[in-house]
Amino acid sequence: MILLIVILHFIIIIECSYCPIKHIHSSTPTTGFIESPGHPSAYSAPLDCVFNITTAASNVIQLSFVTFDLASKNQLSDQCLDSYLLVVVVDRHGRQHVGDRLCGNAVPSSINTMQSWMQVQFVTTAANNKHRGFRIQYRILSEAAIQEPLSILGEPMFSGCGGHSTPGQLSGEILSPGYPSTYPKNSTCNWLIRVEARQRIYIRIVHLHLAPTIAECERASLTIIDGYKHENFGNERKKSTSETSEAKFCGSQLYYSEEGMKSYLSSANRIVVRLVTQEGPASSMIGEERIGFKIVWTAVEGLIGENGIDEGGYGGEQACKDQFVCHGGQVCVEQGHGICASRSRLCIHSSLVCDGIHNCVEGDFSDEQHCYSREIITSAALGFSLIVLTMLILVCCDQFRKRRRLRALIRERRATENGKCNNNNNTNAMSSRGVRAAGTDGNDFQNRQRIAQHYQESAQYKSVLKWFFVPHFLILVFMWLKVGSEFLRYNFGWKNAFFERLDMPAAYPWEYVWCLSFIPIVLALSSFQRNKLKVLHYAYYAEFICGIFPCMIGLGGQLPELLEYANDMEGSNTPTFKGIFPMVIIWYIFFAVALQIHGFSMYFMHHLAAAWAPVKRD
């Protein structure tokens, strides 16, 4: 009888302590509850209950405590021993983050995560007859419904602290509040960038200047955080030695000069950009051109490796056949020593090509490099053809005007000769002859007509030349700025952010010679006042030496670059303007315009000199 009682006692204990693992899974957003055994009645002991809540990767799980009544902490150890609740969050990398043991009757705060797997473990070791246990509501939400973390703006006069991208947005830019003049103090600004689940996000820092030195992270810091990073709850059981879920930037971009240091590629489709400031800009920064940060982000369809396989597992270039695959290229640590590596090749949406923003990785400008080349070449060719056609029309009109004037002179000459014959006949018929007054034979009239015609041509050619000098001088101003800034930069260490942003290649020798083409303008204008023919001749020759000659040298010197670019527009290494547009195209447009200006100027100088030439009397 006693043995039977003992067996029944152990059976009851086993039944009471048995608590099977409860699996809760939903691939769609939903809500539900988990409770301690017997709730709202008192729970039994001993117990070890596990609630395993999972959902699809596109969802997240959140917990909120409705009721909570467990045994208090042990008075001696101040630990939760008799009964406790343990929440474990498993992140998307499989790492477990274990929270503190929960006990007592104080309702814990809600647990909001960006993860799709949570475990709730309920353990009791001591008998209980008064504590009712717990009731917890779990919510499975779509990650798209989770907004950016709360932003705190320390200075109300600023705006633009925090925000989020819009659905379907493929690229954008984020500016710090007050950029480019300053930024607020005592602020935390959070921006959420979210793209489609199949995409990733590439971040490129265009400008960064938060503090004079990199050691002043407490003053202000910029952090790029993986949108699914687990934070603010629990301790990781096994620390990761290769944590890449966030990147922190302090100081200025001068400390991140190596290619790739100012960029970040997410592992999923969410990123949080966080600016944290305790103080405003340092006094030494006041008055500098740009303070704060500017970043550009791009939705990435895939990351293509050297073998053409998508490193993200989306199917390689085949999956990007309707999109644009950046060219990547090589980045060399030491030029000439062969220490180079391949840049990442991003697969981006085709609509991002030629949108005016570099959407490929840092140093790869292939999405913007050849956007307007064909259009500009066509426009330049059309413009050149129109100018040549205009020149031909002007020459034809000039020749027609000359022939008409020549015919008029011939008619006048014939009329004059007929008048002479009549006068001679009348003179012979007169009985008395006297000395004829000079100029009454009509020659003086012809001379005055020719002189008047030369004055008209002189005024006309002067006016035309002045019109050609205007675009000539405007182009000269731009050339002076380009060559002058380079001369000051390399010889005197002068720096200017505007010219540095233009990122123009070094000047060729012929550019320096062409900068002297203001000489024929000065000589020609100085000859206009008193029709100084000799000075005009100097201007004519100077136009050729300082204008046409350097253009012809440049035209031939740039020809190999033009042929290289024409043969391989995609892989050409020709110098570029602002890292986008090939300079060889700009130079040939310049040659087409400059040679026509110089040619027309010499043409009209020649005719002006002819108009000023001494007029011979018949």
C-alpha positions in Angstrom: 0.0 0.0 0.0 2.8 2.4 0.9 4.6 1.5 -2.3 1.5 2.3 -4.4 1.2 5.7 -2.7 4.9 6.5 -3.5 4.4 5.5 -7.2 1.3 7.6 -7.5 3.2 10.6 -5.9 6.0 10.4 -8.5 3.5 10.0 -11.3 1.8 13.2 -10.2 5.1 15.1 -9.9 6.2 13.9 -13.4 2.8 14.9 -14.9 3.0 18.3 -13.2 6.6 19.0 -14.3 6.1 17.9 -17.9 5.7 20.9 -20.2 6.2 20.1 -23.9 7.9 22.7 -26.2 5.2 24.7 -27.9 6.0 25.8 -31.5 4.2 28.8 -32.9 4.7 29.7 -36.5 3.0 32.0 -38.9 4.3 33.2 -42.3 1.8 36.1 -42.3 1.3 38.9 -39.8 -0.8 37.8 -36.8 -1.2 38.1 -33.1 -1.7 35.7 -30.2 -1.0 34.9 -26.6 1.3 32.6 -24.6 0.5 31.8 -20.9 2.1 30.0 -18.0 0.5 26.6 -17.3 -2.8 27.0 -15.4 -2.9 30.8 -15.9 -4.7 32.7 -14.3 -4.4 30.1 -11.5 -1.2 29.5 -9.7 1.5 27.7 -11.7 3.0 24.4 -10.4 6.6 23.3 -9.9 8.9 22.1 -11.1 8.4 23.3 -14.7 10.6 24.0 -17.8 8.4 25.3 -20.5 9.7 26.6 -23.9 7.6 28.7 -26.4 9.3 28.8 -29.8 7.9 31.6 -32.0 9.0 31.8 -35.6 7.9 33.6 -38.8 9.0 34.3 -42.3 12.2 36.4 -42.9 10.1 39.3 -44.1 8.4 39.6 -40.7 9.4 40.5 -37.2 8.2 39.5 -33.7 7.4 41.7 -30.8 6.3 40.8 -27.3 4.2 42.8 -24.8 3.4 41.6 -21.2 -0.2 41.7 -20.3 0.1 40.2 -16.7 3.2 39.1 -14.9 3.3 37.5 -11.4 6.2 35.3 -10.5 8.1 34.6 -7.3 10.4 37.4 -6.2 14.2 37.3 -6.2 16.0 35.2 -3.6 16.7 37.5 -0.7 20.2 36.1 -0.1 21.5 36.0 -3.7 19.3 38.7 -5.2 18.8 36.4 -8.1 15.7 34.9 -9.8 15.9 31.3 -8.6 12.4 30.0 -7.6 10.8 30.9 -10.9 11.8 33.1 -13.8 11.1 33.9 -17.4 13.9 34.0 -20.0 13.6 35.6 -23.4 16.1 34.6 -26.1 16.2 36.4 -29.5 17.8 34.6 -32.4 19.1 37.1 -35.0 19.2 36.6 -38.8 22.8 35.3 -38.5 21.8 32.6 -36.0 23.3 34.3 -33.0 21.4 34.0 -29.7 20.8 37.1 -27.6 19.8 36.2 -24.1 17.9 38.6 -21.9 18.0 38.9 -18.1 16.0 36.6 -15.9 12.5 38.1 -15.2 10.7 37.5 -11.9 8.6 39.3 -9.3 5.4 41.1 -10.1 6.6 44.2 -11.9 5.3 44.1 -15.5 8.4 44.1 -17.8 8.7 46.5 -20.8 7.7 45.4 -24.2 10.4 43.6 -26.3 10.5 45.0 -29.9 12.9 43.2 -32.2 13.7 43.1 -35.9 14.1 39.4 -35.8 11.9 36.5 -36.9 12.7 33.9 -34.2 12.2 34.2 -30.5 12.2 31.8 -27.6 10.4 32.3 -24.3 11.5 29.9 -21.5 9.6 29.6 -18.2 11.4 27.8 -15.3 10.0 27.0 -11.8 11.9 25.1 -9.1 10.0 25.8 -5.9 6.5 25.0 -4.9 4.0 27.8 -5.5 0.4 28.3 -4.5 -0.1 32.1 -4.8 1.6 33.5 -7.9 -0.5 33.4 -11.1 2.2 33.3 -13.7 2.2 35.4 -16.9 0.2 36.2 -20.0 2.2 37.6 -23.0 0.9 38.9 -26.3 3.1 38.2 -29.3 2.7 40.1 -32.5 4.1 39.1 -35.9 4.4 42.2 -38.1 5.7 42.8 -41.6 9.1 44.5 -41.4 7.7 47.1 -43.8 5.5 48.4 -41.0 8.4 49.1 -38.7 9.3 52.8 -38.9 12.7 54.4 -38.1 13.8 54.8 -34.5 12.7 58.0 -32.7 14.8 61.1 -33.5 15.6 63.7 -30.9 16.4 67.2 -32.1 18.3 69.3 -29.5 17.8 72.6 -31.3 14.3 73.3 -32.6 15.4 75.9 -35.2 16.9 73.0 -37.3 14.9 70.7 -39.6 15.5 67.5 -41.5 16.4 65.4 -38.5 15.4 61.8 -39.4 13.0 60.4 -41.9 12.5 57.4 -44.2 12.6 56.4 -47.8 9.4 56.0 -49.8 8.1 52.6 -51.2 9.6 51.9 -54.6 12.4 54.4 -54.2 15.6 53.3 -55.8 18.1 55.9 -54.8 18.3 59.1 -52.8 20.5 61.3 -50.7 20.6 62.2 -47.0 21.9 65.5 -45.6 22.7 66.3 -42.0 20.4 69.1 -40.5 21.9 72.5 -41.3 24.1 71.1 -44.0 26.4 72.6 -45.4 26.7 75.4 -42.7 26.4 73.6 -39.4 24.7 70.9 -37.4 22.6 70.8 -34.2 24.0 69.8 -30.8 22.4 67.3 -28.4 20.6 65.5 -31.2 20.0 62.0 -32.4 18.7 61.7 -35.9 17.7 58.4 -37.5 17.0 57.9 -41.2 15.5 54.6 -42.4 16.3 53.4 -45.9 14.2 50.4 -47.0 14.1 48.7 -50.4 12.4 45.6 -51.7 13.2 42.3 -49.9 15.3 41.0 -52.8 17.5 44.1 -52.9 20.4 45.4 -50.8 21.5 49.0 -50.1 24.8 50.6 -51.1 25.8 53.7 -49.1 28.4 56.2 -50.3 29.5 59.2 -48.3 29.9 62.1 -50.6 31.1 64.6 -47.9 31.9 64.2 -44.2 33.1 66.9 -41.9 31.9 66.5 -38.3 35.0 67.4 -36.3 38.6 68.6 -36.8 40.0 65.2 -35.7 38.9 61.6 -35.8 39.3 61.4 -32.0 36.3 63.6 -31.4 33.6 61.0 -31.8 31.8 62.3 -28.7 31.3 65.6 -30.4 29.5 64.1 -33.4 29.4 60.7 -35.1 27.7 59.1 -38.1 26.8 55.5 -37.9 25.4 53.3 -40.6 23.5 50.3 -39.1 22.2 47.2 -40.7 18.4 47.5 -40.3 18.1 44.0 -38.9 20.9 44.4 -36.3 19.7 43.3 -32.9 20.3 45.9 -30.3 19.0 47.1 -26.9 18.1 43.7 -25.6 20.1 40.7 -24.3 23.7 39.6 -24.4 25.1 37.6 -27.3 26.0 34.1 -26.2 28.9 33.8 -28.7 30.5 37.1 -29.6 31.1 37.5 -33.4 34.7 38.2 -34.3 33.7 39.7 -37.7 30.9 42.1 -36.8 30.0 44.0 -40.0 26.4 45.1 -39.1 27.4 48.7 -38.6 30.1 51.2 -39.6 30.9 54.3 -37.6 32.5 57.5 -39.0 34.0 60.5 -37.0 36.1 63.5 -37.8 36.3 64.3 -41.5 36.7 62.5 -44.8 40.4 63.3 -44.8 40.8 60.3 -42.4 39.0 58.0 -44.9 41.0 58.8 -48.0 41.5 55.2 -49.3 39.0 54.1 -51.8 36.1 52.1 -50.3 36.5 53.5 -46.7 33.5 55.9 -47.2 31.0 53.3 -48.4 28.9 50.4 -46.9 26.9 47.6 -48.5 24.1 46.1 -46.5 23.4 42.4 -46.1 19.7 42.9 -46.4 17.1 45.4 -47.5 17.1 47.8 -44.5 19.6 50.4 -43.2 19.4 52.9 -40.4 21.6 56.0 -40.8 22.2 57.6 -37.4 23.7 61.0 -36.5 24.5 61.5 -32.8 25.8 64.9 -31.6 26.7 66.2 -28.1 28.2 69.5 -29.2 28.0 71.7 -32.3 30.8 72.3 -34.8 34.2 73.3 -33.3 35.0 77.0 -33.5 37.9 76.2 -35.9 35.3 74.8 -38.3 33.2 78.0 -38.5 33.5 79.6 -41.9 34.6 76.4 -43.7 32.8 75.6 -46.9 30.9 72.5 -45.9 30.0 71.2 -42.4 28.0 68.0 -41.7 27.6 65.1 -44.1 26.0 64.2 -47.4 25.4 60.6 -48.4 24.0 58.9 -51.5 22.3 55.5 -51.3 21.3 53.1 -54.1 19.1 50.0 -54.2 21.3 47.1 -55.4 19.8 44.2 -57.3 22.9 42.0 -56.9 26.6 42.0 -56.4 28.5 40.4 -59.3 31.8 38.7 -58.7 34.7 38.3 -61.1 33.3 35.1 -62.4 29.9 36.6 -63.2 28.2 34.9 -60.3 26.0 36.9 -57.9 27.8 36.8 -54.6 24.4 37.4 -52.9 23.0 34.3 -54.5 20.5 35.9 -56.8 21.6 34.2 -60.0 24.5 36.3 -61.3 24.5 38.4 -64.4 21.6 36.4 -65.8 19.3 37.9 -63.2 20.6 41.3 -64.2 20.1 40.9 -67.9 17.5 43.7 -67.9 19.4 45.8 -65.4 22.7 47.6 -65.5 25.9 45.9 -64.3 28.6 48.4 -63.2 31.9 47.8 -64.7 33.9 47.8 -61.5 37.5 48.1 -62.7 40.7 47.9 -60.7 41.7 49.9 -57.6 45.5 49.9 -57.1 47.2 50.6 -53.8 50.5 51.4 -55.3 50.6 52.5 -58.9 53.1 50.7 -61.0 53.7 47.9 -58.5 50.8 45.7 -59.5 49.1 45.8 -56.1 45.6 46.0 -57.3 42.2 44.6 -56.5 38.9 44.4 -58.4 36.1 46.7 -57.4 32.7 45.3 -56.6 30.4 45.2 -59.6 26.9 46.3 -58.5 23.8 45.3 -60.4 21.5 48.3 -60.3 18.1 49.2 -61.8 18.4 50.5 -65.4 16.5 53.7 -64.5 19.5 54.8 -62.4 21.8 55.0 -65.4 22.4 58.6 -66.4 20.4 60.1 -63.5 23.2 62.5 -62.6 24.2 60.5 -59.5 27.1 58.0 -59.2 25.3 54.8 -58.2 28.1 52.4 -58.6 30.8 51.8 -56.0 33.3 54.5 -55.1 35.7 55.0 -58.1 33.4 53.4 -60.6 31.6 56.0 -62.7 30.4 53.6 -65.4 26.7 54.4 -64.9 27.3 58.1 -65.7 30.4 58.0 -67.8 28.9 57.8 -71.3 25.5 59.3 -70.8 25.6 62.2 -73.2 28.6 61.3 -75.4 26.6 60.4 -78.5 24.1 63.2 -78.1 26.9 65.8 -77.7 28.9 64.4 -80.6 25.8 64.6 -82.8 25.0 68.1 -81.5 28.5 69.2 -82.1 28.6 67.8 -85.6 25.2 69.4 -86.3 26.4 72.7 -84.9 29.7 72.5 -86.9 27.7 71.8 -90.0 25.4 74.8 -89.4 28.4 77.0 -88.8 30.1 75.8 -92.0 26.9 76.3 -93.9 26.5 79.8 -92.5 30.1 80.6 -93.4 29.4 79.4 -97.0 26.3 81.5 -97.2 28.2 84.5 -95.9 31.0 83.9 -98.5 28.5 83.5 -101.3 26.6 86.7 -100.3 29.9 88.5 -100.1 30.9 87.3 -103.6 27.5 88.2 -104.9 27.7 91.7 -103.4 31.2 92.1 -104.9 30.0 91.0 -108.4 27.0 93.3 -108.2 29.2 96.2 -107.2 31.7 95.4 -110.0 28.8 95.3 -112.5 27.7 98.7 -111.2 31.2 100.1 -111.6 31.4 98.8 -115.1 28.1 100.4 -116.0 29.4 103.7 -114.4 32.6 103.4 -116.3 30.8 102.9 -119.6 28.5 105.8 -118.9 31.5 108.0 -118.1 33.3 107.0 -121.2 30.2 107.7 -123.3 30.0 111.1 -121.6 33.7 111.7 -122.5 33.0 110.9 -126.1 30.1 113.3 -126.2 32.1 116.0 -124.5 35.0 115.6 -127.0 32.6 115.8 -129.9 31.0 118.9 -128.5 34.5 120.4 -127.7 35.7 119.8 -131.2 32.6 121.5 -132.5 33.3 124.7 -130.5 35.2 127.5 -132.1 37.3 128.4 -129.1 39.2 126.0 -126.8 40.3 126.6 -123.2 42.0 124.8 -120.3 39.6 122.2 -118.7 39.2 122.5 -114.9 40.6 119.5 -113.0 38.0 117.0 -111.9 35.3 117.9 -114.3 35.9 114.8 -116.4 34.1 112.5 -113.9 37.2 110.8 -112.4 36.8 112.5 -109.0 33.3 111.2 -108.7 34.4 107.6 -109.2 37.2 108.1 -106.6 34.7 109.4 -104.0 32.4 106.4 -104.7 35.2 104.0 -104.1 36.3 105.7 -100.9 32.7 105.7 -99.6 32.4 102.0 -100.4 35.6 101.3 -98.5 34.3 103.2 -95.4 31.1 101.1 -95.5 33.1 97.8 -95.6 35.4 99.0 -92.9 32.5 99.7 -90.5 30.8 96.4 -91.4 33.9 94.2 -90.8 34.8 96.0 -87.5 31.3 95.2 -86.2 31.5 91.5 -87.3 34.9 91.1 -85.7 33.7 92.5 -82.4 30.9 90.0 -82.4 33.4 87.2 -82.9 35.6 88.6 -80.1 32.8 88.2 -77.5 32.6 84.3 -77.6 36.4 84.2 -78.0 36.8 86.2 -74.8 34.2 84.1 -72.8 36.0 80.9 -73.7 39.3 82.5 -72.7 37.9 83.3 -69.3 37.1 79.6 -68.7 40.4 78.5 -70.0 42.2 81.1 -67.7 40.3 79.7 -64.7 41.2 76.1 -65.5 44.9 76.7 -66.3 45.3 79.4 -63.6 43.8 77.3 -60.8 46.1 74.4 -61.8 49.1 76.7 -61.9 48.4 78.1 -58.4 47.6 74.6 -57.0 50.8 72.9 -58.1 53.2 75.9 -57.7 51.9 77.7 -54.6 49.7 75.0 -52.9 46.5 77.0 -53.4 43.4 74.9 -52.8 39.8 75.5 -53.6 37.0 73.0 -53.0 35.0 74.1 -56.1 37.9 73.3 -58.5 38.7 70.1 -56.6 35.1 68.9 -57.1 35.5 69.5 -60.8 38.3 66.9 -60.9 39.7 68.0 -64.2 42.9 66.5 -65.7 46.2 68.4 -65.9 46.5 71.0 -68.6 48.3 70.3 -71.9 51.1 72.6 -73.1 48.9 73.8 -76.0 46.4 75.1 -73.5 48.9 77.5 -72.1 49.7 78.8 -75.6 46.1 79.2 -76.4 45.6 81.3 -73.3 47.7 84.0 -75.1 45.0 84.3 -77.8 43.8 87.5 -76.1 46.8 89.2 -77.9 45.1 89.3 -81.4 41.9 90.7 -79.7 43.9 93.5 -78.1 45.8 94.3 -81.3 42.7 94.3 -83.5 40.7 96.5 -81.1 43.6 99.0 -80.8 43.9 99.2 -84.6 40.2 100.1 -85.1 40.4 103.7 -83.8 42.6 105.1 -86.5 42.6 102.3 -89.0 46.2 101.2 -88.2 46.8 98.8 -91.0 50.2 97.6 -89.7 48.7 96.8 -86.2 45.9 94.9 -87.9 48.5 92.8 -89.8 50.1 92.0 -86.4 46.7 90.9 -85.1 46.1 88.7 -88.2 49.4 86.8 -87.7 48.9 86.6 -83.9 45.5 85.1 -84.5 47.2 82.2 -86.3 50.1 81.8 -83.9 48.2 82.0 -80.6 44.8 80.6 -81.8 44.8 78.3 -84.8 48.3 76.8 -84.3 47.8 75.5 -80.6 44.3 74.2 -81.6 45.9 72.3 -84.5 48.5 70.9 -82.1 45.8 69.9 -79.6 43.7 68.4 -82.4 46.4 66.1 -83.4 47.6 65.3 -79.9 44.1 64.3 -78.7 43.4 62.2 -81.7 44.7 58.9 -80.1 42.5 59.5 -77.1 39.5 60.1 -79.4 40.2 56.9 -81.4 40.6 54.9 -78.1 37.3 56.3 -76.8 35.5 55.7 -80.1 36.7 52.1 -80.3 35.8 51.2 -76.7 33.5 53.7 -75.0 32.8 51.3 -72.1 36.4 50.4 -71.2 38.2 53.5 -72.2 40.6 55.0 -69.7 40.6 58.5 -71.2 40.6 61.4 -68.6 37.2 62.6 -67.4 35.5 65.7 -66.2 34.2 65.3 -62.7 34.8 61.6 -63.1 31.9 61.3 -65.5 32.4 62.9 -68.9 35.4 62.1 -71.2 37.5 65.2 -71.6 38.4 64.3 -75.2 34.8 65.0 -76.3 34.9 68.4 -74.5 38.2 69.2 -76.2 37.0 68.4 -79.7 33.9 70.5 -79.1 36.3 73.3 -78.1 38.4 72.7 -81.2 35.3 72.9 -83.4 34.2 76.2 -81.9 37.6 77.8 -81.5 38.8 77.0 -85.0 35.7 78.5 -86.5 36.1 81.7 -84.3 39.8 82.0 -85.3 39.1 81.2 -89.0 36.3 83.8 -89.3 38.3 86.3 -87.4 41.2 86.0 -89.8 38.9 86.0 -92.8 37.3 89.3 -91.7 40.6 90.8 -90.6 41.9 90.1 -94.2 38.9 91.9 -95.7 39.2 94.8 -93.2 42.9 95.2 -94.2 41.8 95.3 -97.9 39.2 98.0 -97.1 41.9 100.0 -95.3 44.4 99.7 -98.2 45.2 102.9 -100.1 42.8 103.6 -102.9 44.4 104.1 -106.3 42.8 106.7 -108.6 42.3 105.7 -112.2 
